[in-house]
Amino acid sequence: MELLHLRYFVAVAEELNFSAAARKLHMAASPLSQRIKDLEHELGRRLFDRSTHHVALTDAGSALLPIARDVLDRVGSIRWRLDQAASPARTTVLVGMPAGVHPVLRELLAVLADRVGERFEVKRWPGTTTDLVAAVKDGRLALTLARLPVQEAALETLHVMTERLGAVVPADQFENKESVKLADLADLAYAKSPEEMMPAYFEQLDRQLHELGIKKRIQLSNTGYQGTSEIVSSGLGFSVSMLDENSSMRGYRLENMAILPFEDFRAQLDTGLLWRRDRGAQDIAEIVETAREIFSEPIVK
């Protein structure tokens, strides 16, 4: 049995969907299914009940899940435990930073770095939420800011900010408008950012918009947020982004773009500060305690 088999098993157990688990693992569903069968053969027990539209854990699968999580957590802690054992008096810690983090959060992270500066040198590390969360799990990062929701049993989440979202529309088509209804957007395509950049929340948002009548889609790839702005500025579609004028995402605005609040739809993006539970009680306990003081209440923008 290899660790990969346990990672594959946990991913399927958490998603209860082979396709969704395969996307999470960046692999195809067919080889994932085969690896699970190999694990079942080695253990001599069925771990999942499968049907065309249904995947469920068997009793053996339910019993294996906490064991597998524990093994993976212990392996994931090797890096930081080794660093702790061999570290100098003042330790460098890396904090993950996803794209478009609000300037207020950057300021408060600077406050955090200053308060713990006697023992820790805090450095920022960029990436997508998915990559940053994975780096916290395996010990490469101490903490990370991340777009919520994040479903990881090994990690603790401190909700630090809620940002209201609005519709990013071609300004010339919505002249003199101060807000929009979903019906106003029905003739435009929803321009989705590349999947590798989108927080998980935007997948839920996409489904909600589809259910509420926004059927047209433009799916971009191999481009950044600037690509979405080009679509909106050209009048081909609309997107969704932060309403706050001070948001870092406002830097992606081009000519002929306006951001308007929704009248009949509530959308918001939550950001959390995440760390491994075991580390939060040990080597980075001082950072975590200080962060709880600084982010005592979520900021709403």
C-alpha positions in Angstrom: 0.0 0.0 0.0 1.3 3.5 -0.9 0.4 6.9 0.6 -1.1 7.9 -2.8 -3.7 5.1 -2.4 -4.7 6.7 0.9 -4.8 10.2 -0.6 -7.0 8.9 -3.4 -9.3 7.1 -1.0 -9.7 10.2 1.3 -10.5 12.4 -1.8 -13.2 10.1 -3.0 -14.6 9.6 0.6 -14.8 13.4 1.0 -16.4 14.1 -2.4 -18.4 10.9 -2.7 -18.0 11.5 -6.4 -15.2 10.0 -8.5 -15.2 12.8 -11.1 -15.1 15.6 -8.5 -12.4 13.7 -6.6 -10.4 13.3 -9.8 -10.6 17.0 -10.5 -9.4 17.8 -7.0 -6.5 15.4 -7.5 -5.7 16.7 -11.0 -6.1 13.3 -12.7 -8.6 11.4 -14.8 -11.5 9.5 -13.2 -10.7 6.2 -14.7 -7.2 5.7 -13.2 -8.5 7.0 -9.9 -11.3 4.3 -9.9 -8.6 1.7 -10.7 -6.4 2.8 -7.8 -9.4 2.5 -5.4 -10.1 -1.0 -6.7 -6.4 -1.9 -6.1 -6.6 -0.6 -2.5 -9.8 -2.6 -2.0 -8.2 -5.7 -3.4 -5.1 -5.3 -1.1 -7.3 -4.7 2.0 -9.8 -7.5 1.0 -12.8 -5.2 1.7 -15.1 -3.1 -0.4 -14.6 0.6 0.6 -17.4 2.1 -1.5 -20.8 1.1 -2.7 -21.0 2.3 -6.3 -23.9 2.8 -8.7 -24.4 5.0 -11.8 -25.6 8.0 -9.8 -24.5 7.1 -6.3 -21.3 6.6 -4.3 -21.3 5.8 -0.6 -18.9 4.5 2.0 -19.3 1.0 3.2 -18.8 0.2 6.9 -15.2 -0.7 6.1 -14.7 2.6 4.2 -16.2 4.6 7.2 -13.8 2.8 9.5 -10.8 3.4 7.3 -11.4 7.2 6.7 -10.2 8.5 10.2 -7.3 6.1 10.0 -6.3 7.3 6.6 -6.6 10.9 7.6 -4.5 10.4 10.6 -1.7 8.7 8.6 -1.7 11.5 6.0 -1.7 14.2 8.7 1.3 12.5 10.4 3.2 12.4 7.1 2.2 16.0 6.4 3.6 17.1 9.7 7.1 15.7 9.0 8.4 18.8 7.3 7.4 21.3 10.0 8.4 19.0 12.9 11.8 18.6 11.3 12.0 22.4 10.8 11.0 23.0 14.4 13.7 20.6 15.7 16.4 22.1 13.6 15.3 25.8 13.5 17.2 28.8 14.8 15.9 31.0 17.6 14.1 33.3 15.1 12.1 31.3 12.6 11.0 32.3 9.1 7.4 31.4 8.4 5.6 31.7 5.1 2.0 32.9 4.8 0.1 32.2 1.6 -1.5 35.0 -0.3 -4.1 34.3 -3.0 -4.7 36.9 -5.8 -6.8 40.0 -5.1 -6.4 40.0 -1.3 -8.0 43.2 0.1 -5.4 45.9 1.1 -6.9 45.9 4.7 -5.9 42.2 5.1 -2.4 43.0 3.9 -2.2 45.8 6.5 -3.4 43.5 9.3 -0.9 40.8 8.2 1.8 43.4 8.6 0.6 44.1 12.1 0.7 40.4 12.8 4.3 40.2 11.5 5.3 43.1 13.7 3.8 41.7 16.8 5.5 38.3 16.5 8.6 39.7 15.0 10.8 38.8 18.0 10.5 35.1 17.3 9.2 34.9 13.7 10.1 36.5 10.4 6.8 36.5 8.4 7.1 36.3 4.6 4.3 36.3 2.1 4.0 33.5 -0.6 1.6 33.9 -3.6 -0.6 31.2 -5.2 -4.1 30.0 -5.8 -6.2 28.9 -2.9 -6.0 25.2 -3.9 -2.2 25.3 -4.0 -1.8 27.3 -0.9 -4.1 25.1 1.1 -2.1 22.0 -0.1 1.2 23.8 1.0 -0.2 24.4 4.5 -1.3 20.7 4.7 2.2 19.4 3.8 4.1 21.9 5.9 5.6 24.2 3.2 3.6 27.1 4.5 2.7 27.9 8.1 -0.5 29.7 7.4 -2.5 31.0 4.4 -5.2 33.3 3.5 -7.7 31.4 1.4 -11.0 32.0 -0.3 -13.7 30.0 1.5 -15.2 27.5 1.6 -12.2 25.1 2.2 -13.1 21.6 3.4 -10.0 20.2 5.0 -10.4 18.3 8.3 -6.7 18.8 9.3 -6.9 22.6 9.0 -8.5 25.2 11.3 -10.1 28.2 9.7 -10.5 31.8 11.1 -13.0 33.8 9.1 -11.3 37.2 8.6 -13.3 39.1 5.9 -16.5 39.1 3.9 -16.6 41.1 0.6 -19.8 41.9 -1.1 -19.9 41.1 -4.8 -21.6 42.9 -7.7 -22.0 42.5 -11.4 -19.1 43.7 -13.6 -20.9 44.9 -16.8 -20.2 46.8 -20.0 -20.7 50.4 -18.9 -22.3 51.6 -22.2 -25.0 48.9 -21.9 -25.9 49.9 -18.4 -25.6 53.7 -18.6 -27.4 55.5 -15.8 -28.0 52.3 -13.9 -27.1 52.2 -10.2 -27.9 48.5 -9.7 -29.0 45.4 -11.7 -31.5 42.6 -11.6 -30.6 39.2 -12.9 -33.1 39.6 -15.6 -31.1 42.6 -16.9 -28.1 40.2 -17.5 -30.0 37.4 -19.2 -28.8 38.4 -22.7 -25.2 38.5 -21.7 -22.9 35.5 -21.2 -21.4 35.0 -17.8 -17.6 35.2 -18.3 -16.0 32.6 -16.0 -12.3 33.0 -15.0 -10.0 30.1 -15.7 -10.9 27.1 -13.4 -7.4 26.9 -12.0 -7.8 30.5 -10.6 -11.4 30.4 -9.4 -12.1 30.0 -5.7 -14.5 27.1 -4.9 -17.2 29.7 -4.0 -17.4 30.7 -7.7 -18.3 27.2 -8.7 -21.3 27.5 -6.4 -22.0 31.0 -7.7 -22.0 29.7 -11.3 -24.5 27.0 -10.4 -26.8 29.5 -8.7 -26.7 31.9 -11.6 -27.6 29.0 -14.0 -30.5 27.9 -11.8 -31.7 31.6 -11.7 -31.8 32.0 -15.5 -28.3 33.0 -16.6 -27.7 30.3 -19.1 -25.0 31.6 -21.4 -21.3 31.0 -20.5 -17.9 32.0 -21.7 -15.2 29.8 -20.2 -11.7 31.3 -20.4 -8.5 29.3 -20.2 -4.8 30.2 -20.3 -5.5 33.8 -19.2 -5.9 35.7 -15.9 -8.4 38.0 -14.5 -7.4 40.5 -17.2 -8.9 38.2 -19.8 -12.3 38.4 -18.0 -12.0 42.2 -18.1 -11.4 42.1 -21.8 -14.6 40.1 -22.4 -16.7 42.6 -20.3 -15.0 45.7 -21.7 -15.8 44.4 -25.2 -19.5 44.0 -24.4 -19.5 40.2 -24.8 -20.4 39.3 -21.3 -20.5 40.1 -17.6 -18.6 38.8 -14.6 -18.8 39.1 -10.8 -16.3 40.8 -8.6 -15.9 42.9 -5.4 -17.9 46.0 -4.9 -15.5 47.8 -2.6 -13.7 50.6 -4.4 -10.5 49.8 -2.4 -10.5 46.1 -3.5 -7.3 45.0 -5.2 -9.4 43.5 -8.0 -10.3 47.0 -9.1 -6.8 47.1 -10.6 -8.1 44.8 -13.4 -10.7 47.3 -14.6 -10.5 48.5 -18.2 -12.4 51.2 -20.1 -16.2 50.6 -20.5 -16.6 48.7 -17.3 -18.9 49.3 -14.3 -19.5 47.3 -11.1 -23.1 47.4 -9.9 -24.8 45.8 -6.9 -27.4 43.2 -7.5 -31.0 44.1 -6.5 -32.4 40.5 -6.3 -29.3 38.3 -5.7 -26.9 38.2 -2.7 -23.3 37.3 -3.5 -20.3 37.6 -1.2 -16.8 36.2 -1.0 -15.4 35.1 2.3 -11.7 34.9 3.2 -10.2 32.9 6.0 -6.8 32.4 7.6 -6.0 28.7 7.8 -3.4 26.6 9.5 -2.8 23.0 10.6 -4.6 22.2 13.9 -1.6 20.4 15.3 0.8 23.2 14.5 -1.6 25.8 16.0 -1.1 24.2 19.3 2.6 23.8 19.0 5.3 25.6 16.9 3.1 28.5 15.6 0.8 28.8 18.6 2.0 32.3 19.3 1.2 33.4 15.7 -2.2 31.8 15.9 -3.1 33.4 19.3 -1.9 36.8 18.0 -3.9 36.4 14.8 -7.1 35.6 16.8 -6.6 38.9 18.6 -6.1 40.9 15.5 -8.9 39.3 13.5 -11.3 39.1 16.5 -14.3 39.9 14.2 -14.6 39.3 10.5 -14.3 42.5 8.5 -17.2 43.3 6.1 -16.5 45.3 2.9 
